[in-house]
Amino acid sequence: MYAIIATGGKQYKVAEGDVIKVEKLGAEAGETVTFDTVLAVKDEVLKAGDDVKSASVTASVVENGKYRKVIVYKYKRKSGYHKKNGHRQQYTKVKIEKINA
């Protein structure tokens, strides 16, 4: 059994017991979060649309962290322009506990 959920502008295919990294949710480690935006659920047959309107996915937060730094470097030749910028995206690692279909 698996489900397709949407969170943080992205879609994830999850099954019970999976550990995934999603955009930062603002929940502390040990808390429980519920994903209500379920796009599809596959048990024996694939259900989508109005069939999964009341479906949800329950997960527990494992940890919060940051990805590795990405360097953005802008440069224009002959004009002396260059700019260096770094970015570390924050994430929340969650473990999928139950798919409520």
Secondary structure, DSSP 8 states (H G I E B T S, - for coil): -EEEEEETTEEEEEETT-EEEEE--S--TT-EEEE--EEEEESSSEEEGGGGTT-EEEEEEEEEEE---EEEEEEETTTTEEEEEEE--EEEEEEEEEEE-
